[in-house]
Amino acid sequence: MKYNILFFLSLSMLISLVSCSEDEVNFPDYEKDWFVMEDNAGDSVAHAGYQFYQKYKIPVFINDTIGTQQRVDLWGNTYTYYKTLSLNFAMGGSASAYSDPYLNTMTFCDKSVVPSALRYLDSHIMPSVPKSIHIHSILLVENLQSRATGTEVFNSINTLIIGNASKLASYTAEQTQSLKSTLLSLLVGKALTSNADYSEDLDLFYQVSRSLYSVSDIYNTSTWYFNKDRMPGCPFDPYDYSVTGKDKMLWAGFLDVDPANPYYSPSSPLTDVQMYIKEYLKLGDAQFRSLYANYPNVIKKYEIVKPLIDSAIQ
């Protein structure tokens, strides 16, 4: 009975609010699209952002709080709503220490560097981004620290975070290539692994390494276990400390240890795919094959994933 009374009281309050005058229920547009940019010709920074938005349909922000709005709750109380970007890699909060990438820290950039940073992105980065890949927004920051993806760029749910905003305009060709390959590895990797059309081929790609270790999943596994006692055909003695983690990874078809943990294999299939994409985009086909010619499992995985990458970046 107590719960029924509370229910009817709440219902009565709701009905009374709905039955108020038209002026009282004329709420603001709570469904506002916060990712639509408007021009401000009197502000050179805002105008530069709008020009970029017009060309690419990608809004650019320099703060993770992208807007505020005065709202009224069901009891008639006013409050300020803050619209913020989702900076996690996936829904449900930050990832654990040995799973998918996550953002550690970042510092915002100065507003004055935005026009030059956008000119750099327009000239050197955006022409390489496949038109089929959607970038929901860009967040320019000064300093960036993330697990697995480093200090240059991080791809979250609804924004691509790009670091070193004040330095972008002075990037060398080598720095530009590094940023480009990292950025595309994140975008293309996410596009491939989230597309069901690629799932069958990617399963074959994963299975090359997984078939070598039957005790548990080979991803996120200590390099200590990569030895002939645990893996049939593995040439490494468990107590031969001269063998590096990278040596073991290359034998198993991984390009290196996990970017965030030098004592483990890549933490997830996504990280594995992204490492292949980045290396392929950095080296090209001929150099990749030459560099990894002595590692049959790497070449086997490369033969599977290369056509997928080529298809995604067209």
Residue frames relative to the residue before (quaternion, step in Angstrom):
aa qw qx qy qz dx dy dz
M 1.0000 0.0000 0.0000 0.0000 0.00 0.00 0.00
K 0.6176 0.5604 -0.3408 0.4339 3.56 1.02 -0.83
Y 0.6862 0.4793 -0.2881 0.4652 3.59 0.95 -0.90
N 0.6058 0.5513 -0.3517 0.4532 3.60 1.11 -0.64
I 0.6415 0.5212 -0.3214 0.4621 3.59 1.01 -0.85
L 0.6556 0.5056 -0.3096 0.4676 3.58 0.94 -0.87
F 0.6344 0.5355 -0.3304 0.4489 3.56 1.02 -0.81
F 0.7014 0.4658 -0.2774 0.4628 3.58 0.86 -0.96
L 0.6040 0.5404 -0.3586 0.4632 3.60 1.11 -0.59
S 0.6615 0.4988 -0.3008 0.4724 3.57 0.96 -0.91
L 0.6479 0.5212 -0.3111 0.4602 3.55 1.01 -0.85
S 0.6435 0.5270 -0.3170 0.4557 3.58 1.01 -0.83
M 0.6457 0.5142 -0.3189 0.4657 3.58 1.01 -0.85
L 0.6538 0.5132 -0.3158 0.4578 3.57 0.98 -0.83
I 0.6572 0.5091 -0.3088 0.4621 3.57 0.95 -0.87
S 0.6498 0.5220 -0.3210 0.4497 3.57 1.01 -0.81
L 0.6434 0.5125 -0.3242 0.4673 3.56 1.04 -0.71
V 0.6657 0.5012 -0.2992 0.4649 3.56 0.96 -0.88
S 0.7083 0.4691 -0.2582 0.4600 3.57 1.07 -0.74
C 0.4292 0.6974 -0.4731 0.3249 3.61 1.24 0.09
S 0.7058 -0.4427 0.3302 0.4436 3.53 -1.30 0.08
E 0.6739 -0.5118 0.3560 0.3965 3.56 -1.27 0.46
D 0.6271 0.5503 -0.3376 0.4359 3.60 1.01 -0.76
E 0.6856 0.5127 -0.2874 0.4296 3.58 0.98 -0.84
V 0.7458 0.3601 -0.2210 0.5149 3.62 1.11 -0.54
N 0.4758 0.6517 -0.4497 0.3829 3.57 1.21 0.30
F 0.0412 -0.8526 0.5206 -0.0185 3.54 0.50 1.28
P 0.5952 -0.5470 0.4379 0.3934 3.60 -1.21 0.38
D 0.6360 -0.5237 0.4013 0.4002 3.56 -1.29 0.15
Y 0.1504 -0.8287 0.5359 0.0585 3.56 -0.03 1.30
E 0.6667 0.4756 -0.2983 0.4902 3.58 1.25 -0.27
K 0.2030 0.8189 -0.5086 0.1717 3.57 1.18 0.51
D 0.3614 -0.7037 0.5681 0.2268 3.55 -1.07 0.81
W 0.2590 -0.8216 0.4954 0.1122 3.54 -0.21 1.32
F 0.6728 0.5083 -0.2875 0.4543 3.57 1.25 -0.25
V 0.5237 0.5708 -0.4342 0.4598 3.56 1.25 0.43
M 0.2494 -0.8037 0.5297 0.1063 3.57 -0.66 1.13
E 0.1900 -0.7598 0.6113 0.1132 3.56 -1.14 0.69
D 0.4966 -0.6825 0.4585 0.2782 3.54 -1.07 0.75
N 0.0317 -0.7433 0.6667 0.0434 3.51 -1.31 0.52
A 0.2459 -0.8258 0.4925 0.1223 3.55 0.09 1.34
G 0.6535 0.5309 -0.3126 0.4397 3.59 1.17 -0.48
D 0.6967 0.3758 -0.2402 0.5618 3.57 1.31 -0.17
S 0.3687 -0.7752 0.4666 0.2130 3.59 -0.32 1.25
V 0.6446 0.5185 -0.3249 0.4583 3.59 1.06 -0.69
A 0.6673 0.4839 -0.2940 0.4839 3.57 0.90 -0.93
H 0.6485 0.5229 -0.3179 0.4527 3.57 1.00 -0.80
A 0.6323 0.5210 -0.3290 0.4696 3.60 1.00 -0.78
G 0.6501 0.5131 -0.3070 0.4688 3.56 1.02 -0.82
Y 0.6540 0.5115 -0.3095 0.4635 3.56 1.02 -0.80
Q 0.6353 0.5236 -0.3331 0.4597 3.60 0.98 -0.76
F 0.6324 0.5116 -0.3183 0.4869 3.58 1.05 -0.80
Y 0.6516 0.5216 -0.3035 0.4596 3.58 0.99 -0.87
Q 0.6365 0.5321 -0.3241 0.4547 3.58 0.98 -0.83
K 0.7060 0.4796 -0.2631 0.4498 3.57 0.95 -0.88
Y 0.8294 0.2310 -0.0821 0.5019 3.57 0.87 -0.95
K 0.3488 -0.7417 0.4897 0.2975 3.60 1.27 -0.23
I 0.5343 0.5786 -0.4182 0.4526 3.55 1.10 0.79
P 0.2853 -0.7570 0.5580 0.1851 3.63 -0.57 1.06
V 0.2177 -0.7702 0.5897 0.1077 3.56 -1.10 0.75
F 0.0816 -0.8028 0.5906 0.0029 3.57 -0.89 1.01
I 0.2296 -0.7527 0.5946 0.1649 3.56 -1.28 0.38
N 0.7208 0.2773 -0.2224 0.5951 3.56 1.29 0.35
D 0.4735 -0.6914 0.4574 0.2977 3.59 -0.96 0.76
T 0.6142 0.4296 -0.3601 0.5555 3.59 1.28 -0.08
I 0.1218 -0.8619 0.4917 0.0226 3.56 -0.22 1.27
G 0.8183 -0.0505 0.0062 0.5725 3.60 1.22 0.09
T 0.1858 -0.7540 0.6172 0.1266 3.54 -1.32 0.37
Q 0.0483 -0.7944 0.6054 0.0087 3.54 -1.21 0.47
Q 0.3822 -0.6998 0.5528 0.2423 3.55 -0.99 0.83
R 0.0221 -0.8158 0.5767 -0.0383 3.56 -0.74 1.05
V 0.3016 -0.7211 0.5977 0.1784 3.53 -1.36 0.30
D 0.3173 -0.7585 0.5334 0.1985 3.58 -0.79 0.98
L 0.7424 -0.4305 0.2786 0.4311 3.58 -1.30 0.04
W 0.6942 0.4537 -0.2747 0.4865 3.58 1.21 -0.39
G 0.6004 -0.6088 0.3373 0.3938 3.55 1.31 0.25
N 0.5078 0.6445 -0.4254 0.3818 3.60 1.25 0.16
T 0.3400 -0.7344 0.5485 0.2103 3.58 -0.97 0.83
Y 0.0465 0.7793 -0.6237 0.0399 3.55 -1.13 0.66
T 0.4487 -0.6733 0.5165 0.2802 3.56 -1.27 0.34
Y 0.2234 -0.7644 0.5952 0.1074 3.55 -0.80 1.08
Y 0.1637 -0.7825 0.5963 0.0735 3.58 -0.89 0.98
K 0.2130 -0.7664 0.5952 0.1138 3.56 -0.74 1.08
T 0.0134 -0.8187 0.5728 -0.0376 3.57 -0.58 1.15
L 0.5330 -0.6044 0.4889 0.3342 3.53 -1.24 0.51
S 0.4152 -0.6779 0.5440 0.2686 3.57 -1.18 0.58
L 0.1535 -0.8536 0.4958 0.0446 3.55 -0.20 1.28
N 0.5207 0.6175 -0.4312 0.4020 3.58 1.24 0.08
F 0.5780 -0.5846 0.4411 0.3599 3.55 -1.26 0.40
A 0.8061 0.0591 0.0128 0.5887 3.57 1.04 -0.78
M 0.6602 -0.4970 0.3747 0.4204 3.54 -1.28 0.25
G 0.7460 0.4416 -0.2932 0.4031 3.54 -1.17 0.55
G 0.6894 -0.4915 0.2897 0.4464 3.59 1.17 0.38
S 0.7454 -0.4020 0.2928 0.4439 3.50 -1.35 -0.10
A 0.5049 -0.6435 0.4879 0.3049 3.52 -1.17 0.66
S 0.5714 -0.5725 0.4482 0.3807 3.54 -1.27 0.27
A 0.7279 -0.4800 0.2754 0.4050 3.56 -1.25 0.34
Y 0.7966 0.2311 -0.1324 0.5427 3.61 1.07 -0.55
S 0.5370 0.5646 -0.4589 0.4268 3.54 0.75 1.02
D 0.8250 -0.1892 0.1285 0.5168 3.56 -0.98 -0.73
P 0.6885 -0.4965 0.3268 0.4155 3.61 -1.21 0.41
Y 0.0194 0.7856 -0.6179 -0.0254 3.54 -1.17 0.49
L 0.5387 -0.6364 0.4631 0.3005 3.52 -1.26 0.56
N 0.2913 -0.7549 0.5634 0.1666 3.56 -0.87 0.97
T 0.7796 -0.1958 0.1858 0.5651 3.58 0.46 -1.23
M 0.0122 0.7710 -0.6357 -0.0352 3.54 -1.34 0.26
T 0.1788 -0.7453 0.6270 0.1394 3.54 -1.29 0.41
F 0.5009 -0.6830 0.4465 0.2886 3.54 -0.96 0.87
C 0.4281 -0.6895 0.5228 0.2607 3.56 -1.19 0.58
D 0.5765 -0.5626 0.4586 0.3752 3.54 -1.31 0.26
K 0.5943 -0.6138 0.3995 0.3324 3.55 -1.00 0.87
S 0.6398 0.5860 -0.3251 0.3763 3.58 1.01 -0.81
V 0.6692 0.5194 -0.3133 0.4292 3.62 1.13 -0.50
V 0.4570 0.7313 -0.4266 0.2728 3.59 1.23 -0.26
P 0.6720 0.5025 -0.3434 0.4218 3.69 0.69 -0.90
S 0.6931 0.4623 -0.2931 0.4690 3.62 0.85 -0.89
A 0.6261 0.5317 -0.3366 0.4604 3.60 1.05 -0.72
L 0.6701 0.4930 -0.2972 0.4687 3.58 0.98 -0.82
R 0.6126 0.5314 -0.3517 0.4676 3.59 1.06 -0.67
Y 0.6336 0.5249 -0.3208 0.4691 3.57 1.04 -0.80
L 0.6725 0.4927 -0.2995 0.4641 3.60 0.83 -0.97
D 0.6450 0.5342 -0.3110 0.4494 3.55 0.99 -0.87
S 0.7418 0.4308 -0.2261 0.4615 3.58 0.92 -0.90
H 0.8341 0.2951 -0.0974 0.4557 3.57 0.85 -0.98
I 0.7738 0.3641 -0.1878 0.4831 3.61 1.06 -0.61
M 0.7081 0.5043 -0.2887 0.4011 3.59 0.66 -1.06
P 0.6167 0.5457 -0.3771 0.4239 3.67 0.96 -0.60
S 0.6807 0.4872 -0.2883 0.4649 3.62 1.18 -0.48
V 0.5814 0.5851 -0.3793 0.4193 3.60 1.22 -0.29
P 0.4457 -0.7056 0.4744 0.2801 3.62 -0.61 1.07
K 0.5344 -0.6519 0.4386 0.3116 3.57 -0.98 0.85
S 0.6225 0.5632 -0.3359 0.4271 3.57 1.19 -0.50
I 0.6529 0.5088 -0.3106 0.4672 3.60 1.25 -0.34
H 0.2797 -0.7828 0.5413 0.1264 3.54 -0.77 1.11
I 0.1015 -0.7458 0.6562 0.0542 3.55 -0.97 0.97
H 0.3607 -0.7783 0.4708 0.2058 3.56 -0.38 1.22
S 0.7577 -0.1928 0.1413 0.6073 3.58 1.03 -0.81
I 0.2997 -0.7143 0.5954 0.2133 3.55 -1.34 0.17
L 0.1304 -0.7558 0.6376 0.0723 3.54 -1.04 0.87
L 0.2033 -0.7802 0.5833 0.0981 3.58 -0.52 1.20
V 0.0297 0.7923 -0.6077 0.0449 3.58 -0.81 1.01
E 0.5418 -0.6210 0.4522 0.3412 3.56 -1.25 0.29
N 0.8049 0.0592 -0.0028 0.5905 3.57 0.70 -1.08
L 0.0495 -0.8008 0.5955 -0.0414 3.51 -1.01 0.91
Q 0.0059 0.7689 -0.6391 0.0170 3.55 -0.97 0.93
S 0.1075 0.8046 -0.5758 0.0974 3.57 -0.70 1.04
R 0.5106 -0.6164 0.4961 0.3365 3.52 -1.18 0.53
A 0.8596 0.1586 -0.1616 0.4580 3.55 -0.99 1.01
T 0.7880 0.3078 -0.1909 0.4979 3.64 0.95 -0.66
G 0.5360 -0.7082 0.3600 0.2856 3.58 1.26 0.21
T 0.7154 -0.4792 0.3533 0.3658 3.51 -1.27 -0.59
E 0.5993 0.6064 -0.3563 0.3825 3.59 1.23 -0.10
V 0.8114 -0.0886 0.1428 0.5598 3.56 0.76 -1.04
F 0.0413 -0.7710 0.6352 0.0200 3.55 -1.23 0.61
N 0.2201 -0.7885 0.5657 0.0990 3.57 -0.88 0.98
S 0.0671 -0.8135 0.5776 0.0075 3.60 -0.43 1.20
I 0.7991 -0.3195 0.1954 0.4703 3.57 -1.28 -0.20
N 0.8499 0.0427 0.0101 0.5251 3.58 0.69 -1.00
T 0.7600 0.2744 -0.2341 0.5407 3.57 1.11 0.53
L 0.3116 -0.7006 0.6111 0.1965 3.52 -1.24 0.62
I 0.1954 -0.8048 0.5536 0.0873 3.58 -0.44 1.22
I 0.0697 -0.8013 0.5941 -0.0051 3.57 -0.71 1.11
G 0.2695 -0.8027 0.5184 0.1197 3.56 -0.67 1.13
N 0.7648 0.3878 -0.2818 0.4305 3.55 -1.40 -0.03
A 0.1022 0.8578 -0.5002 0.0596 3.58 1.08 0.70
S 0.7051 0.4658 -0.2804 0.4554 3.60 0.90 -0.84
K 0.7034 0.4674 -0.2589 0.4687 3.60 1.22 -0.41
L 0.4643 0.7243 -0.4330 0.2689 3.60 1.18 -0.40
A 0.6642 0.5403 -0.3117 0.4120 3.57 0.87 -0.95
S 0.7393 0.3793 -0.2211 0.5107 3.61 1.16 -0.50
Y 0.3199 0.7691 -0.4977 0.2418 3.60 1.20 0.32
T 0.4069 -0.6755 0.5589 0.2565 3.56 -1.11 0.75
A 0.6886 -0.4545 0.3533 0.4410 3.56 -1.30 0.14
E 0.6452 0.5233 -0.3147 0.4592 3.57 1.04 -0.79
Q 0.6604 0.4923 -0.3057 0.4776 3.59 0.97 -0.82
T 0.6330 0.5297 -0.3261 0.4609 3.56 1.03 -0.77
Q 0.6513 0.5099 -0.3145 0.4658 3.58 0.95 -0.83
S 0.6369 0.5283 -0.3220 0.4600 3.56 1.03 -0.78
L 0.6683 0.4895 -0.2949 0.4762 3.57 0.90 -0.94
K 0.6633 0.5249 -0.3074 0.4359 3.55 0.91 -0.93
S 0.6948 0.4697 -0.2873 0.4627 3.59 0.85 -0.94
T 0.6379 0.5129 -0.3292 0.4708 3.59 1.04 -0.72
L 0.6680 0.5110 -0.2971 0.4521 3.56 0.87 -1.00
L 0.6998 0.4622 -0.2790 0.4677 3.58 0.85 -0.94
S 0.6042 0.5510 -0.3718 0.4395 3.60 1.06 -0.61
L 0.6552 0.5000 -0.3098 0.4741 3.58 1.04 -0.76
L 0.7050 0.4706 -0.2706 0.4564 3.57 0.83 -1.00
V 0.7047 0.4487 -0.2685 0.4796 3.58 0.82 -0.99
G 0.6198 0.5497 -0.3440 0.4421 3.58 1.02 -0.75
K 0.6670 0.4864 -0.2944 0.4815 3.55 0.96 -0.87
A 0.6458 0.5257 -0.3190 0.4526 3.58 1.01 -0.83
L 0.6734 0.4971 -0.3003 0.4573 3.59 0.95 -0.84
T 0.7448 0.4398 -0.2401 0.4406 3.56 0.72 -1.06
S 0.6926 0.4454 -0.2882 0.4888 3.60 1.19 -0.32
N 0.6162 0.5355 -0.3368 0.4691 3.58 1.31 0.00
A 0.4243 -0.7370 0.4709 0.2347 3.58 -0.59 1.17
D 0.5750 0.6083 -0.3771 0.3964 3.60 1.14 -0.53
Y 0.7261 0.4198 -0.2338 0.4918 3.58 1.18 -0.55
S 0.4551 0.7457 -0.4226 0.2411 3.58 1.24 -0.30
E 0.6537 0.5192 -0.3317 0.4394 3.60 0.93 -0.80
D 0.6769 0.4771 -0.2932 0.4776 3.60 0.91 -0.89
L 0.6585 0.5078 -0.3151 0.4574 3.58 0.98 -0.80
D 0.5958 0.5514 -0.3654 0.4555 3.59 1.09 -0.62
L 0.6329 0.5135 -0.3219 0.4818 3.59 1.07 -0.74
F 0.6178 0.5483 -0.3198 0.4641 3.55 1.09 -0.83
Y 0.6853 0.4750 -0.2837 0.4736 3.60 0.85 -0.95
Q 0.6641 0.5561 -0.3035 0.3970 3.54 0.97 -0.94
V 0.5247 0.6258 -0.4226 0.3930 3.62 1.13 -0.50
S 0.7347 0.3783 -0.2224 0.5173 3.59 0.89 -0.92
R 0.6495 0.5419 -0.3318 0.4175 3.59 0.92 -0.86
S 0.6380 0.5575 -0.3332 0.4136 3.60 1.02 -0.71
L 0.6239 0.5686 -0.3285 0.4236 3.58 1.24 -0.35
Y 0.7819 0.2443 -0.1085 0.5632 3.58 1.21 -0.40
S 0.1286 -0.8506 0.5093 0.0253 3.56 -0.29 1.28
V 0.4922 0.6797 -0.4297 0.3335 3.60 1.25 -0.21
S 0.7510 -0.1591 0.1373 0.6259 3.58 0.99 -0.92
D 0.7116 -0.4002 0.3052 0.4902 3.58 -1.22 -0.17
I 0.4636 -0.7160 0.4554 0.2551 3.57 -0.84 0.99
Y 0.5777 0.5620 -0.3859 0.4489 3.58 1.21 -0.35
N 0.8312 0.1241 -0.1377 0.5242 3.55 -1.11 0.83
T 0.4406 0.6708 -0.4617 0.3778 3.56 0.96 0.97
S 0.5567 -0.6257 0.4362 0.3292 3.58 -0.98 0.85
T 0.5152 -0.6497 0.4641 0.3116 3.57 -0.98 0.84
W 0.5031 0.6589 -0.4132 0.3768 3.59 1.23 -0.37
Y 0.7081 0.4852 -0.2590 0.4428 3.59 1.07 -0.79
F 0.5665 0.5802 -0.4003 0.4268 3.59 1.24 -0.09
N 0.4358 0.6702 -0.4833 0.3570 3.56 0.17 1.32
K 0.6879 -0.5267 0.3203 0.3832 3.56 -1.27 0.36
D 0.5866 0.5739 -0.3783 0.4283 3.61 1.20 -0.31
R 0.7683 0.3461 -0.1735 0.5097 3.59 1.09 -0.62
M 0.7767 0.2670 -0.1379 0.5535 3.57 1.17 -0.55
P 0.3783 -0.7297 0.5191 0.2343 3.61 -0.49 1.13
G 0.7995 0.2714 -0.2150 0.4909 3.55 -0.84 0.97
C 0.5287 0.6289 -0.4137 0.3922 3.58 1.25 -0.22
P 0.3638 -0.7832 0.4651 0.1949 3.63 -0.73 0.99
F 0.6253 0.6049 -0.3278 0.3683 3.60 1.21 -0.29
D 0.3832 -0.6919 0.5674 0.2292 3.53 -0.99 0.91
P 0.5422 -0.6622 0.3995 0.3286 3.64 -0.85 0.87
Y 0.7594 0.3557 -0.2061 0.5043 3.60 1.12 -0.50
D 0.4622 0.6410 -0.4722 0.3906 3.56 1.19 0.49
Y 0.1665 -0.8471 0.5009 0.0620 3.55 0.01 1.32
S 0.5279 0.6219 -0.4205 0.3971 3.59 1.23 0.02
V 0.5978 0.5522 -0.3580 0.4578 3.58 1.27 -0.32
T 0.3222 -0.7716 0.5200 0.1742 3.57 -0.67 1.08
G 0.6591 -0.4942 0.3914 0.4101 3.50 -1.32 0.28
K 0.6474 0.5200 -0.3247 0.4529 3.57 1.00 -0.79
D 0.5923 0.5592 -0.3649 0.4509 3.62 1.03 -0.70
K 0.6780 0.4950 -0.2817 0.4647 3.55 0.92 -0.97
M 0.6516 0.5221 -0.3169 0.4499 3.56 0.99 -0.86
L 0.6552 0.5163 -0.3179 0.4508 3.59 0.92 -0.89
W 0.6210 0.5282 -0.3465 0.4641 3.59 1.00 -0.74
A 0.7319 0.4320 -0.2306 0.4738 3.59 0.97 -0.85
G 0.6145 -0.5849 0.3507 0.3965 3.61 1.23 0.08
F 0.5611 0.5440 -0.4109 0.4695 3.58 1.25 0.27
L 0.4984 -0.6780 0.4521 0.2958 3.57 -1.06 0.67
D 0.7834 -0.0990 0.0803 0.6082 3.56 1.19 -0.49
V 0.6540 -0.4460 0.4029 0.4594 3.54 -1.32 -0.12
D 0.6938 -0.4560 0.3349 0.4457 3.56 -1.25 0.18
P 0.5562 -0.6452 0.4056 0.3315 3.63 -0.87 0.86
A 0.7521 0.3796 -0.2112 0.4957 3.58 1.13 -0.56
N 0.7901 0.2004 -0.1067 0.5694 3.59 1.24 -0.19
P 0.2710 -0.8196 0.4842 0.1424 3.62 -0.23 1.25
Y 0.6675 0.4926 -0.3012 0.4702 3.59 1.27 -0.05
Y 0.7138 0.3944 -0.2378 0.5276 3.58 1.29 0.15
S 0.5417 -0.5674 0.5034 0.3622 3.51 -1.31 0.38
P 0.7137 -0.4118 0.2990 0.4813 3.65 -1.18 0.23
S 0.5146 -0.7191 0.3869 0.2615 3.53 -0.80 1.09
S 0.8115 0.0561 -0.0053 0.5816 3.60 1.13 -0.50
P 0.6454 -0.5037 0.3923 0.4194 3.59 -1.21 0.31
L 0.6112 0.5542 -0.3572 0.4379 3.60 1.02 -0.73
T 0.6495 0.5094 -0.3173 0.4670 3.60 0.91 -0.89
D 0.6207 0.5485 -0.3269 0.4550 3.58 1.01 -0.83
V 0.6687 0.4940 -0.2890 0.4747 3.59 0.87 -0.98
Q 0.6742 0.5070 -0.3016 0.4444 3.58 0.86 -0.95
M 0.6264 0.5318 -0.3418 0.4560 3.60 1.05 -0.68
Y 0.6459 0.5041 -0.3149 0.4790 3.59 1.03 -0.76
I 0.6428 0.5223 -0.3267 0.4553 3.58 0.93 -0.87
K 0.6756 0.5054 -0.2995 0.4454 3.57 0.83 -0.98
E 0.6832 0.4853 -0.2945 0.4594 3.59 0.91 -0.89
Y 0.6451 0.5194 -0.3166 0.4625 3.57 0.99 -0.80
L 0.6839 0.4783 -0.2872 0.4701 3.58 0.89 -0.89
K 0.6586 0.5045 -0.3063 0.4668 3.58 1.11 -0.62
L 0.7886 0.3629 -0.1668 0.4675 3.58 0.88 -0.95
G 0.3530 -0.6902 0.5470 0.3160 3.56 0.92 -0.88
D 0.7020 -0.5144 0.3022 0.3889 3.56 -1.25 0.45
A 0.7056 0.4847 -0.2897 0.4281 3.60 0.68 -1.07
Q 0.6955 0.4686 -0.2831 0.4654 3.58 0.87 -0.92
F 0.6051 0.5491 -0.3568 0.4528 3.59 1.07 -0.71
R 0.6832 0.4891 -0.2906 0.4578 3.57 0.82 -1.00
S 0.6552 0.5166 -0.3104 0.4556 3.57 0.98 -0.81
L 0.6860 0.5059 -0.2847 0.4386 3.57 0.90 -0.97
Y 0.7987 0.2887 -0.1323 0.5112 3.59 0.98 -0.84
A 0.2668 0.8153 -0.4817 0.1793 3.59 1.25 0.38
N 0.7101 0.4652 -0.2591 0.4607 3.61 1.08 -0.66
Y 0.6686 0.4582 -0.2910 0.5083 3.58 1.29 0.13
P 0.2508 -0.8365 0.4663 0.1414 3.60 0.19 1.28
N 0.6609 0.5026 -0.3340 0.4461 3.62 0.98 -0.69
V 0.6003 0.5327 -0.3561 0.4785 3.58 1.14 -0.57
I 0.6774 0.4830 -0.2963 0.4692 3.59 0.85 -0.93
K 0.6185 0.5460 -0.3431 0.4490 3.58 1.03 -0.76
K 0.6838 0.4611 -0.2850 0.4884 3.60 0.92 -0.87
Y 0.6223 0.5540 -0.3327 0.4418 3.55 1.05 -0.80
E 0.6421 0.5303 -0.3223 0.4501 3.59 0.96 -0.83
I 0.6612 0.4949 -0.3039 0.4749 3.57 1.13 -0.64
V 0.7724 0.4060 -0.2089 0.4415 3.57 0.76 -1.03
K 0.5570 0.6399 -0.4017 0.3448 3.62 1.05 -0.59
P 0.6715 0.4788 -0.3288 0.4601 3.67 0.80 -0.83
L 0.6229 0.5368 -0.3425 0.4544 3.59 1.08 -0.66
I 0.6485 0.5075 -0.3122 0.4738 3.57 0.99 -0.87
D 0.6506 0.5209 -0.3155 0.4537 3.56 0.91 -0.94
S 0.6526 0.5148 -0.3113 0.4606 3.56 0.99 -0.81
A 0.6942 0.4956 -0.2772 0.4423 3.58 0.97 -0.87
I 0.7478 0.4140 -0.2303 0.4652 3.59 1.01 -0.71
Q 0.4307 0.6973 -0.4718 0.3251 3.61 1.22 0.11
